[in-house]
Amino acid sequence: MSRVIGKEEVADLVREALPKLAFELPSDIQAGLADALERETSPRAAEVLRLLVENARIAREDRVAICQDTGSVWVCLEIGPDVCIAGDVLDGVDEAVAYAYTEGNLRKSLVRDALFDRSNTGDNTPAFAEIHTSELPGARVHLMCKGGGSDNASRVVMLTPSAGRQGIIEAVLACVREKAANACPPLIIGVGVGSTFDKVAGLAKIALMRPLDVPAPDEMTDALERELLEAVNATGIGAAALGGKTTAIGVRVKTAPCHIAALPLAVNMGCSAMRRGTFEL
Amino acid sequence: MAEKCGMLGSAGQDAVRLRLPLDRDQLRELRAGDACTLTGPLYTLRDAGHMRLLAELEEKDGGELPYGLDGQAIFYAGPTPAAAGRPFGAIGPTTASRMDFAAPLLHDRGIAATIGKGVRSEAVREACVRNGAVYFVAVGGAAAYLAKCVTSEQTLSYDDLGTEALRRIEVVDFPVFVGIDTLGNDVYEEVQRTALGL
């Protein structure tokens, strides 16, 4: 018997979850920053990390935004084989976003059109919403409030198959060296490898959803994540890019099939105020 | 000589306490990487506001900077609305390089300092040297903390831009690091050099 999920259920979830995301840094990110502070030997980086840990406490206790850039809202409704939806299931999302951003005193950071009308929409809509199907039963909503600075520091590179694993590592490191300073480190780096030009960025984004305390589903991915994290932190860029041991507190990799000619790579930078969460419906 | 004080009461590096508007002689004593605190008025302006300001300057064709900006410091920031009894719930730096198109001209016209995050262009560095100006780095992602350093705010212009309006805000002990000093030293370049073992 299929369960039917309607637009009200999705909208209600988004309306309730957004303030929590804006005010409360996810516990795995908090733990990552606290660990980094404990390890740090550079006084300047330690000062930055202390400030970020204190910042999360203030935001949580005073119910104010962790970062002034409260982001564009990404909503990904994931449904299993036992779930039915109608074509309008996402139609309540924008109203929920407008409500949450207005009532929560969050910043409105969206313009009407990227090129032809850069006037502010005034309520942080539209959200960027999509539907994924999954083999997992039930339904859940992945939410991310994505800051502009870290998204700007992201990129898609179409590598050739011969570049291989080493090519992926070098391209990720190049992106970190060039862009980390703009992306508010310590970073959480989402890496997508495979699929097609348009889909690989989505892979990198969904990779960011896996919490830092949940290991990769297979050994090869886990090994690559560890190697990338070590290499990124060996750059010495550090917190706020002012030098230090921790440039990233996590690297998350998601791979997929692709064309014989292709090795698509996407790097989606997540900032130290990584606001994301998965909520069961 | 600038007064030294403990950075945010921590055991870390000493911070130089600076008053706004900034004293140019004091600016010359700062070095890239120094921790400082700022107290006094700052002016928030970011992408769309800079485009407006430059269009106004072009129209005026000379004369003093409008809105009392001469000699002041621009903070690249778009705050959230008021919250928790404070002028803003959160306010922090945005990526400074997006304002590189405007910074050299604004320094030449009298802006003493900019505050943001991330690497600047060579043209901005040269403008700092040419004008005895400084680029300060604030910590991105610490906006709830930084909002507690803001005591008041007043919108001066471009109100229709929402968060991107030109505002005059008063800050107390606002923590920053020197990103580019008046000699053109760049903290990010120094970090990069150290990282590469050069």
Chai-1 contact restraints between the chains, C-beta under 6 A:
chainA,res_idxA,chainB,res_idxB,connection_type,confidence,min_distance_angstrom,max_distance_angstrom,comment,restraint_id
A,P43,B,G12,contact,1.0,0.0,6.0,A-B,restraint_1
A,P43,B,Q13,contact,1.0,0.0,6.0,A-B,restraint_2
A,E47,B,S10,contact,1.0,0.0,6.0,A-B,restraint_3
A,E47,B,G12,contact,1.0,0.0,6.0,A-B,restraint_4
A,V48,B,V139,contact,1.0,0.0,6.0,A-B,restraint_5
A,L51,B,V139,contact,1.0,0.0,6.0,A-B,restraint_6
A,L51,B,A142,contact,1.0,0.0,6.0,A-B,restraint_7
A,L51,B,Y145,contact,1.0,0.0,6.0,A-B,restraint_8
A,L52,B,G141,contact,1.0,0.0,6.0,A-B,restraint_9
A,L52,B,A142,contact,1.0,0.0,6.0,A-B,restraint_10
A,E54,B,Y145,contact,1.0,0.0,6.0,A-B,restraint_11
A,N55,B,A142,contact,1.0,0.0,6.0,A-B,restraint_12
A,N55,B,A144,contact,1.0,0.0,6.0,A-B,restraint_13
A,N55,B,Y145,contact,1.0,0.0,6.0,A-B,restraint_14
A,I58,B,A144,contact,1.0,0.0,6.0,A-B,restraint_15
A,I58,B,Y145,contact,1.0,0.0,6.0,A-B,restraint_16
A,A59,B,A144,contact,1.0,0.0,6.0,A-B,restraint_17
A,D62,B,A84,contact,1.0,0.0,6.0,A-B,restraint_18
A,V64,B,A83,contact,1.0,0.0,6.0,A-B,restraint_19
A,V64,B,A84,contact,1.0,0.0,6.0,A-B,restraint_20
A,V64,B,G89,contact,1.0,0.0,6.0,A-B,restraint_21
A,V64,B,A90,contact,1.0,0.0,6.0,A-B,restraint_22
A,V64,B,A144,contact,1.0,0.0,6.0,A-B,restraint_23
A,A65,B,T80,contact,1.0,0.0,6.0,A-B,restraint_24
A,A65,B,G89,contact,1.0,0.0,6.0,A-B,restraint_25
A,A65,B,A90,contact,1.0,0.0,6.0,A-B,restraint_26
A,C67,B,G141,contact,1.0,0.0,6.0,A-B,restraint_27
A,C67,B,A143,contact,1.0,0.0,6.0,A-B,restraint_28
A,Q68,B,P79,contact,1.0,0.0,6.0,A-B,restraint_29
A,Q68,B,T80,contact,1.0,0.0,6.0,A-B,restraint_30
A,Q68,B,A90,contact,1.0,0.0,6.0,A-B,restraint_31
A,Q68,B,I91,contact,1.0,0.0,6.0,A-B,restraint_32
A,Q68,B,G92,contact,1.0,0.0,6.0,A-B,restraint_33
A,Q68,B,A143,contact,1.0,0.0,6.0,A-B,restraint_34
A,N105,B,T80,contact,1.0,0.0,6.0,A-B,restraint_35
A,N105,B,P81,contact,1.0,0.0,6.0,A-B,restraint_36
A,N105,B,A83,contact,1.0,0.0,6.0,A-B,restraint_37
A,N105,B,G89,contact,1.0,0.0,6.0,A-B,restraint_38
A,L106,B,T80,contact,1.0,0.0,6.0,A-B,restraint_39
A,R107,B,T80,contact,1.0,0.0,6.0,A-B,restraint_40
A,R107,B,T163,contact,1.0,0.0,6.0,A-B,restraint_41
A,K108,B,G162,contact,1.0,0.0,6.0,A-B,restraint_42
A,N120,B,G162,contact,1.0,0.0,6.0,A-B,restraint_43
A,G149,B,T95,contact,1.0,0.0,6.0,A-B,restraint_44
A,A181,B,G118,contact,1.0,0.0,6.0,A-B,restraint_45
A,A181,B,V119,contact,1.0,0.0,6.0,A-B,restraint_46
A,A181,B,Y188,contact,1.0,0.0,6.0,A-B,restraint_47
A,N182,B,T95,contact,1.0,0.0,6.0,A-B,restraint_48
A,N182,B,G118,contact,1.0,0.0,6.0,A-B,restraint_49
A,C184,B,G140,contact,1.0,0.0,6.0,A-B,restraint_50
A,C184,B,G141,contact,1.0,0.0,6.0,A-B,restraint_51
A,T235,B,A195,contact,1.0,0.0,6.0,A-B,restraint_52
A,G236,B,A195,contact,1.0,0.0,6.0,A-B,restraint_53
A,A240,B,V139,contact,1.0,0.0,6.0,A-B,restraint_54
A,G243,B,V191,contact,1.0,0.0,6.0,A-B,restraint_55
A,C271,B,G141,contact,1.0,0.0,6.0,A-B,restraint_56
A,S272,B,G141,contact,1.0,0.0,6.0,A-B,restraint_57
A,A273,B,G141,contact,1.0,0.0,6.0,A-B,restraint_58
